[in-house]
Amino acid sequence: MPGTTASTYSPPVLDAIPSEVASTKPTCLCADKGHREERLLGENGVENSQEVEEVQVEEVQEVFESLATFLARHGLERCEPVQELGRGGFGRVQSVSIPIPGGGVMQAVRKEIFRRTDGVSRTELLRQEVAGTLSARGCASAVQLLGWTEPQTDDDPHELLLSYVPGVPLSTYLNEVHRADVVKRCVAKKGKKGKTLTPRTSTILTTPLLKQLAISVLTAVDVMHANNMAHGDIKSDNVYVNTGDADGVIHFVLGDFGSAEPTDSEGMLISGAVGGSRATAAPEQRVHLAGGTPACGLSRMIDMASVGVLLAEAAQFRPMPTRLWAYSLFEDDLDEWVPEGCRDLCAQLLAPSPSDRPSAKEALAHWWLNE
């Protein structure tokens, strides 16, 4: 793209390559194949099986690293729009396809940051999101950064290339599951016309999926926190439900790192400020968003409170935003039919004091997630 330079970061490790990349076979990226074929033969032309296996591993690793380098350097300039996934006042998100050298196409997501009219530098916003996304590099339950532009002026394109998650945001998925459940709970009135809705007595997501959601998001948060970064905006709109894997298993993936903020070694936000969404923010974060100064300051523990709100929403409160808001203010609670372990974990994550909340690693060790 004119006016931009491609990033030159070290390619991610093999585990960081998304599944749609792994399914492609860019054979032209494999170099020196003739030399490799010679290495496969031992004395008298007899194949050495151990060496064959080692060389195959080397070749696979080389393919992935070469593909990651190709995407970082050329992915944005060669991607072709497929569908617009979202657009707002500050940016646009598109699904794109990228022709891979040697044949094949992979899907990805291009995010464009628009020029701002409020004085905020979109170049700084781009750098912030790049740093936030890179802090989760290699985590299977987090969207991966494949490439980005390095604009020299504000007129240059400000874009990121991200791994594609086939599916929908968790918020949409919860709405769909809830609507289907409402239909099931509508029963005919005895001796009267019309139908009545029986009370809900089970969670929106099943217990296994609730546990999987918690483990996936907490794992991504743990990786980010270990790299001294707070996400800052964990909510159901920013968690994606991957329903497109060949194994037919649902996966949850954390994304949208635009509010991420670096932390110091003690976990405190270096800038002392953070964005985020008021409805799902930690209590101290909400004070900050309202223009106040929280007495405890702002730390990475804001993410833990938001995970607690997220799980409460996925368990019961998605169709009841008023109750979810009250729950986040400690004025309501999950109903008793919600599994005790889920209620206990949510309460710990949303403790009023950040110092009373478990870390992501501690939360992953919670008894309910491991029974």
C-alpha positions as CSV (number, residue, x, y, z in Angstrom):
1,M,0.0,0.0,0.0
2,P,1.4,3.4,-0.9
3,G,2.7,5.4,2.1
4,T,3.1,2.4,4.4
5,T,5.7,-0.1,5.3
6,A,5.0,-3.7,6.4
7,S,5.9,-4.8,9.8
8,T,9.1,-6.9,10.3
9,Y,8.4,-8.6,13.6
10,S,9.6,-12.1,14.2
11,P,7.1,-14.6,12.9
12,P,4.9,-16.2,15.6
13,V,5.7,-19.7,16.8
14,L,4.0,-22.7,15.2
15,D,1.2,-22.7,17.9
16,A,0.3,-19.2,17.0
17,I,-0.6,-20.0,13.4
18,P,-4.5,-20.0,13.1
19,S,-6.1,-23.2,11.9
20,E,-7.1,-21.7,8.5
21,V,-3.4,-21.1,7.9
22,A,-2.5,-24.6,8.9
23,S,-4.8,-26.0,6.3
24,T,-3.1,-24.3,3.4
25,K,-0.1,-25.8,1.6
26,P,2.1,-23.0,0.1
27,T,4.6,-25.4,-1.4
28,C,6.6,-22.6,-3.2
29,L,7.6,-21.3,0.2
30,C,9.6,-24.4,0.9
31,A,13.2,-23.9,-0.2
32,D,16.0,-26.2,-1.2
33,K,13.8,-29.3,-1.6
34,G,16.4,-31.1,-3.8
35,H,19.0,-30.9,-1.0
36,R,16.4,-32.2,1.4
37,E,15.7,-35.2,-0.8
38,E,19.4,-36.1,-0.8
39,R,19.4,-35.9,3.0
40,L,16.6,-38.5,3.3
41,L,18.9,-41.2,1.9
42,G,21.5,-43.0,3.9
43,E,24.3,-45.3,2.8
44,N,23.5,-47.3,-0.4
45,G,20.5,-45.1,-1.0
46,V,18.5,-46.6,1.9
47,E,16.0,-44.2,3.5
48,N,16.7,-43.3,7.1
49,S,13.2,-43.2,8.8
50,Q,14.4,-41.2,11.8
51,E,16.0,-38.6,9.6
52,V,12.9,-38.5,7.4
53,E,10.8,-37.7,10.4
54,E,13.2,-34.9,11.6
55,V,13.3,-33.3,8.1
56,Q,9.5,-33.4,7.8
57,V,9.2,-31.5,11.1
58,E,11.7,-29.0,9.9
59,E,9.9,-28.6,6.6
60,V,6.5,-28.0,8.3
61,Q,8.1,-25.5,10.7
62,E,9.7,-23.7,7.7
63,V,6.4,-23.6,5.9
64,F,4.6,-22.0,8.8
65,E,7.4,-19.5,9.5
66,S,7.6,-18.6,5.8
67,L,3.8,-18.2,5.7
68,A,3.8,-16.0,8.8
69,T,6.5,-13.8,7.2
70,F,4.6,-13.6,3.9
71,L,1.4,-12.5,5.7
72,A,3.3,-9.9,7.8
73,R,4.9,-8.4,4.8
74,H,2.3,-8.8,2.0
75,G,-1.0,-9.9,3.6
76,L,-2.6,-6.4,3.8
77,E,-1.6,-5.3,0.3
78,R,-2.8,-8.6,-1.3
79,C,-5.9,-9.3,0.6
80,E,-9.3,-9.1,-1.2
81,P,-12.5,-7.9,0.5
82,V,-15.2,-10.5,1.1
83,Q,-17.7,-9.1,3.4
84,E,-18.0,-6.1,5.8
85,L,-18.4,-7.4,9.3
86,G,-18.9,-4.1,11.0
87,R,-18.5,-0.3,10.7
88,G,-18.6,2.5,13.2
89,G,-17.5,6.1,13.5
90,F,-13.9,5.1,14.3
91,G,-13.3,2.2,12.0
92,R,-14.3,-0.7,9.8
93,V,-13.8,-4.5,9.9
94,Q,-13.9,-6.7,6.8
95,S,-13.4,-10.4,6.2
96,V,-10.8,-10.8,3.4
97,S,-9.3,-13.6,1.4
98,I,-5.5,-13.8,0.8
99,P,-4.1,-15.7,-2.2
100,I,-1.2,-17.9,-0.9
101,P,1.9,-18.4,-3.0
102,G,1.8,-21.9,-4.6
103,G,-1.9,-22.0,-4.6
104,G,-4.7,-21.8,-2.0
105,V,-6.5,-19.0,-0.2
106,M,-6.8,-18.2,3.4
107,Q,-9.4,-16.1,5.3
108,A,-8.4,-13.3,7.6
109,V,-9.9,-10.1,8.9
110,R,-8.8,-6.5,8.0
111,K,-9.4,-3.8,10.5
112,E,-9.2,-0.2,9.4
113,I,-8.9,2.7,11.9
114,F,-10.5,5.9,10.5
115,R,-9.1,9.4,10.9
116,R,-10.4,10.9,14.1
117,T,-12.1,14.3,14.6
118,D,-11.7,14.4,18.3
119,G,-8.0,15.1,18.3
120,V,-7.0,11.5,19.2
121,S,-4.1,10.1,17.2
122,R,-5.2,7.1,15.2
123,T,-1.5,6.2,14.9
124,E,-1.3,5.8,18.6
125,L,-4.6,3.8,18.6
126,L,-3.1,1.5,16.0
127,R,0.1,1.0,18.1
128,Q,-2.0,0.4,21.2
129,E,-4.0,-2.3,19.5
130,V,-0.9,-3.9,17.9
131,A,0.8,-4.1,21.3
132,G,-2.4,-5.5,22.9
133,T,-2.9,-8.1,20.3
134,L,0.7,-9.2,20.3
135,S,0.6,-9.7,24.1
136,A,-1.7,-12.7,23.4
137,R,0.5,-14.1,20.7
138,G,0.5,-17.9,20.6
139,C,-2.7,-18.2,22.6
140,A,-5.3,-20.4,20.9
141,S,-8.1,-18.7,22.7
142,A,-7.2,-15.2,21.5
143,V,-7.4,-13.5,18.0
144,Q,-3.9,-13.5,16.5
145,L,-2.2,-10.5,14.7
146,L,-0.9,-11.5,11.3
147,G,0.3,-8.1,10.1
148,W,-0.2,-4.4,10.3
149,T,0.8,-1.1,8.6
150,E,3.3,1.3,10.0
151,P,2.0,4.7,8.8
152,Q,4.5,7.5,8.4
153,T,1.8,10.2,8.3
154,D,-1.9,10.5,9.4
155,D,-2.9,10.2,5.8
156,D,-1.4,6.7,5.4
157,P,-3.7,3.7,5.9
158,H,-4.0,2.5,9.5
159,E,-4.8,-1.2,9.3
160,L,-4.4,-4.5,11.1
161,L,-4.6,-8.0,9.6
162,L,-6.1,-10.5,12.1
163,S,-6.9,-14.2,12.2
164,Y,-10.4,-15.1,11.1
165,V,-12.8,-16.7,13.6
166,P,-15.7,-18.5,11.7
167,G,-18.8,-17.8,13.8
168,V,-20.5,-15.0,15.7
169,P,-19.9,-12.8,18.7
170,L,-20.9,-14.3,22.0
171,S,-23.6,-11.7,22.4
172,T,-25.3,-12.8,19.2
173,Y,-24.8,-16.5,20.1
174,L,-26.4,-16.0,23.5
175,N,-29.4,-14.2,21.9
176,E,-29.9,-17.1,19.5
177,V,-29.7,-19.7,22.3
178,H,-32.1,-17.6,24.5
179,R,-34.7,-17.3,21.7
180,A,-34.6,-21.0,21.0
181,D,-35.1,-21.7,24.7
182,V,-38.1,-19.3,24.9
183,V,-39.8,-21.2,22.1
184,K,-39.3,-24.4,24.1
185,R,-40.7,-22.9,27.3
186,C,-43.9,-21.6,25.7
187,V,-46.6,-24.0,26.5
188,A,-50.4,-24.0,25.9
189,K,-52.6,-22.7,28.7
190,K,-54.9,-25.4,30.2
191,G,-58.4,-24.8,29.1
192,K,-57.6,-21.4,27.6
193,K,-56.4,-19.8,24.4
194,G,-52.8,-18.7,24.1
195,K,-49.6,-19.8,25.6
196,T,-47.7,-19.2,28.8
197,L,-43.9,-19.0,29.4
198,T,-42.6,-21.3,32.0
199,P,-39.8,-19.9,34.2
200,R,-36.2,-20.5,33.2
201,T,-34.5,-23.1,35.4
202,S,-31.3,-23.7,33.5
203,T,-28.4,-21.6,32.3
204,I,-28.3,-20.0,28.9
205,L,-25.0,-21.8,28.0
206,T,-24.9,-25.3,29.3
207,T,-22.6,-26.0,32.2
208,P,-19.9,-27.5,30.1
209,L,-19.9,-24.5,27.7
210,L,-19.9,-22.1,30.7
211,K,-16.8,-23.8,32.0
212,Q,-15.2,-23.8,28.5
213,L,-16.0,-20.1,28.1
214,A,-14.4,-19.3,31.5
215,I,-11.3,-21.4,30.8
216,S,-10.8,-19.9,27.3
217,V,-11.1,-16.3,28.3
218,L,-9.1,-16.7,31.5
219,T,-6.4,-18.5,29.6
220,A,-6.1,-15.5,27.1
221,V,-6.2,-13.1,30.0
222,D,-3.5,-15.0,31.8
223,V,-1.2,-14.8,28.8
224,M,-1.8,-11.1,28.4
225,H,-1.2,-10.4,32.1
226,A,2.0,-12.4,32.0
227,N,3.1,-10.1,29.2
228,N,2.2,-7.0,31.3
229,M,-0.9,-6.0,29.4
230,A,-4.5,-5.6,30.5
231,H,-7.3,-6.1,28.0
232,G,-9.6,-3.4,29.4
233,D,-12.8,-4.3,27.5
234,I,-13.8,-7.9,28.1
235,K,-17.5,-8.3,27.1
236,S,-19.7,-10.6,25.1
237,D,-19.3,-8.4,21.9
238,N,-15.5,-9.0,22.1
239,V,-15.6,-12.8,22.6
240,Y,-16.2,-14.9,19.4
241,V,-17.8,-18.3,19.2
242,N,-16.0,-20.4,16.7
243,T,-18.5,-22.9,15.3
244,G,-16.6,-23.6,12.1
245,D,-13.9,-26.1,13.1
246,A,-13.9,-29.5,11.5
247,D,-14.2,-31.2,14.9
248,G,-17.6,-29.7,15.4
249,V,-16.6,-28.5,18.8
250,I,-17.4,-24.9,19.9
251,H,-14.4,-22.7,20.8
252,F,-14.4,-19.3,22.4
253,V,-11.9,-16.7,21.3
254,L,-11.1,-13.3,22.9
255,G,-10.6,-10.4,20.5
256,D,-10.7,-6.6,20.1
257,F,-7.6,-5.4,21.9
258,G,-8.1,-1.8,21.1
259,S,-8.5,-0.8,24.8
260,A,-5.5,-2.8,26.0
261,E,-3.1,-0.9,28.3
262,P,0.4,-1.9,29.4
263,T,1.0,-2.5,33.1
264,D,4.1,-2.4,35.4
265,S,5.5,-5.4,37.2
266,E,3.0,-4.9,40.0
267,G,0.1,-5.0,37.5
268,M,-0.8,-1.3,37.7
269,L,-1.8,0.4,34.5
270,I,1.2,2.6,33.5
271,S,-0.9,5.3,31.9
272,G,-3.3,5.4,34.9
273,A,-6.2,5.5,32.3
274,V,-8.2,3.0,30.3
275,G,-11.2,2.9,28.0
276,G,-13.7,0.1,28.0
277,S,-17.5,-0.3,28.3
278,R,-19.3,1.1,31.4
279,A,-21.9,-1.7,31.5
280,T,-19.2,-4.4,31.9
281,A,-16.4,-2.5,33.5
282,A,-14.9,-3.2,37.0
283,P,-16.2,-0.9,39.8
284,E,-13.0,1.1,39.9
285,Q,-12.9,1.3,36.1
286,R,-16.4,2.6,36.1
287,V,-15.4,5.4,38.5
288,H,-12.6,6.3,36.0
289,L,-14.9,6.3,33.0
290,A,-17.2,8.7,34.9
291,G,-14.4,11.1,35.3
292,G,-13.5,10.2,38.9
293,T,-10.3,8.9,40.4
294,P,-10.6,5.4,42.0
295,A,-8.9,5.2,45.4
296,C,-7.4,1.9,44.6
297,G,-6.0,3.0,41.2
298,L,-6.4,1.0,38.0
299,S,-4.7,-2.4,37.6
300,R,-5.0,-5.5,35.5
301,M,-7.5,-6.8,38.0
302,I,-10.2,-4.8,36.1
303,D,-10.1,-7.7,33.6
304,M,-11.1,-10.2,36.3
305,A,-14.2,-8.3,37.3
306,S,-15.2,-8.1,33.6
307,V,-14.8,-11.8,33.3
308,G,-17.1,-12.3,36.3
309,V,-19.8,-10.1,34.6
310,L,-19.3,-12.0,31.3
311,L,-19.9,-15.3,33.0
312,A,-23.0,-14.0,34.8
313,E,-24.4,-12.7,31.5
314,A,-23.7,-16.1,29.8
315,A,-25.3,-18.0,32.6
316,Q,-28.5,-16.0,33.2
317,F,-28.5,-12.2,32.6
318,R,-28.1,-11.8,28.8
319,P,-31.9,-11.2,28.2
320,M,-32.0,-9.1,31.4
321,P,-29.6,-6.1,31.1
322,T,-31.2,-4.4,34.1
323,R,-30.4,-7.3,36.3
324,L,-26.9,-7.6,34.9
325,W,-26.3,-3.9,35.7
326,A,-27.7,-4.4,39.2
327,Y,-25.5,-7.5,39.6
328,S,-22.4,-5.5,38.7
329,L,-23.4,-3.0,41.3
330,F,-23.8,-5.8,44.0
331,E,-27.5,-5.1,44.1
332,D,-28.7,-8.4,42.7
333,D,-27.4,-12.0,42.5
334,L,-27.6,-15.0,40.2
335,D,-30.6,-17.2,40.9
336,E,-30.0,-20.4,43.0
337,W,-30.6,-22.7,40.0
338,V,-27.3,-21.4,38.5
339,P,-24.6,-23.9,39.5
340,E,-23.1,-23.1,42.8
341,G,-19.6,-23.2,41.4
342,C,-20.4,-20.7,38.7
343,R,-22.0,-18.4,41.3
344,D,-19.0,-18.7,43.6
345,L,-16.5,-18.0,40.8
346,C,-18.4,-15.0,39.5
347,A,-18.6,-13.6,43.0
348,Q,-14.8,-14.0,43.5
349,L,-14.0,-12.4,40.2
350,L,-16.3,-9.4,40.8
351,A,-15.1,-8.8,44.4
352,P,-15.5,-5.0,45.2
353,S,-11.8,-4.7,46.0
354,P,-9.3,-5.6,43.3
355,S,-7.0,-7.1,45.9
356,D,-9.7,-9.7,46.8
357,R,-10.1,-10.9,43.2
358,P,-8.2,-14.0,42.1
359,S,-5.6,-13.7,39.3
360,A,-6.3,-15.4,36.0
361,K,-4.1,-18.3,37.0
362,E,-5.8,-18.6,40.4
363,A,-9.3,-18.5,38.8
364,L,-8.3,-21.2,36.4
365,A,-7.6,-23.4,39.4
366,H,-11.1,-22.8,40.8
367,W,-12.7,-26.1,41.9
368,W,-15.8,-25.7,39.7
369,L,-13.6,-25.5,36.5
370,N,-11.7,-28.6,37.6
371,E,-14.4,-31.0,38.9
